[in-house]
């Protein structure tokens, strides 16, 4: 392999190499923590909802947009979804029917909100930053209004099982000494990652997203309906926000209107950027986003294990985002 091809390989798989370096370094530093299957499972469980958000955010960013409203949208979808589920269970509906009500409500609210954002961006010709900034404030306000500023707790026991149960990995010699449960949100995250990766890399819609983000004017000259492509990216990220909300609220068996999804949009954007996507649009890799999510989880665990104050952890993440952007700019130069 010559120098040029090696450099190209490193650039294409930069997120993977960075993840491996970070994981190996943390494992050598504190093997009693980072090599334990329970620790790996907890990283996945705690970051599955951010990963689901990041998948939708990848499509928005690759098409040249941004969505700052998804964290607040998670709160709104969760509050209404749990409230409507409780109403259904209050009419003597079965627990499974209540879960279907919650799932349909969260996903529908996410999709409708994404549609509104997309229409304001495409038909209203308003900058994505302004539209979604308004959504960040507005959706959170609506969530707190519907919940009277407090918490909405799910009734029944089946809803919690959706977020806390999952696939059981049996005990194995020398490593997994007790059975582990990979929760359903983690399974949903990886299934969605495979689906979104297929869409981005193997379908006309994915190629159009890349074309619109790389050069919107050229895409128009190529007879691509750029407004329709951008509209669908906002609908998809809205649907992802609804699914992420369902995963978090079922895991906690409740929704705190002022806290659910707080800063989730920033973590999702950070994962996409760390994964190698260009903020200007035109390039992203779903595998990079997945590894970006995992790196954020490991970094959080490293900071916690190092007794770094929670108030400084956001600063560290901000520095990492800046470094990722600087590295990308160096590549483009």
LINFEN-V181761 format. One record per residue. RES is the residue in one small letter. PHI is phi as a letter, one per 40 degrees, with the letter a starting at -180 (999 if undefined). Layout:
RES&PHI  RES&PHI
//
This chain:
x&999  x&c  x&c  x&c  x&c  x&c  x&c  x&c  x&c  x&c  x&c  x&c  x&b  x&d  x&c  x&c  x&c  x&c  x&c  x&c  x&c  x&c  x&c  x&c  x&c  x&c  x&c  x&c  x&c  x&b  x&c  x&c  x&b  x&c  x&c  x&c  x&d  x&c  x&c  x&c  x&c  x&c  x&c  x&c  x&c  x&c  x&b  x&c  x&c  x&c  x&c  x&c  x&c  x&c  x&c  x&c  x&c  x&d  x&c  x&c  x&c  x&c  x&c  x&g  x&b  x&a  x&b  x&c  x&c  x&c  x&c  x&c  x&c  x&d  x&c  x&c  x&c  x&c  x&c  x&c  x&c  x&c  x&c  x&c  x&c  x&c  x&c  x&c  x&c  x&c  x&c  x&g  x&c  x&c  x&d  x&d  x&c  x&c  x&c  x&c  x&c  x&c  x&c  x&c  x&c  x&c  x&c  x&c  x&c  x&c  x&c  x&c  x&c  x&c  x&c  x&c  x&d  x&c  x&c  x&c  x&c  x&c  x&c  x&c  x&f  x&c  x&d  x&d  x&c  x&c  x&d  x&c  x&c  x&c  x&c  x&d  x&c  x&c  x&c  x&c  x&c  x&c  x&c  x&c  x&c  x&c  x&b  x&f  x&g  x&b  x&b  x&b  x&b  x&c  x&c  x&g  x&b  x&c  x&c  x&c  x&c  x&c  x&c  x&b  x&c  x&i  x&c  x&c  x&c  x&c  x&c  x&b  x&c  x&g  x&b  x&c  x&c  x&b  x&d  x&b  x&b  x&c  x&c  x&d  x&d  x&c  x&c  x&c  x&d  x&c  x&c  x&c  x&c  x&c  x&c  x&c  x&c  x&c  x&c  x&c  x&c  x&b  x&b  x&d  x&d  x&c  x&c  x&c  x&d  x&c  x&c  x&c  x&c  x&c  x&a  x&c  x&c  x&c  x&c  x&c  x&c  x&c  x&g  x&c  x&c  x&c  x&c  x&c  x&c  x&c  x&d  x&c  x&c  x&c  x&c  x&c  x&c  x&c  x&c  x&c  x&c  x&c  x&c  x&c  x&c  x&c  x&c  x&c  x&c  x&c  x&c  x&c  x&g  x&a  x&b  x&c  x&c  x&c  x&b  x&d  x&g  x&c  x&g  x&c  x&c  x&c  x&c  x&c  x&c  x&c  x&c  x&c  x&c  x&c  x&c  x&h  x&c  x&c  x&c  x&c  x&g  x&g  x&a  x&a  x&b  x&c  x&c  x&c  x&c  x&d  x&c  x&c  x&c  x&c  x&c  x&c  x&c  x&c  x&c  x&c  x&c  x&c  x&c  x&c  x&c  x&c  x&g  x&c  x&d  x&c  x&c  x&c  x&c  x&c  x&c  x&c  x&c  x&c  x&c  x&c  x&c  x&c  x&c  x&c  x&c  x&c  x&c  x&c  x&c  x&c  x&c  x&c  x&c
//
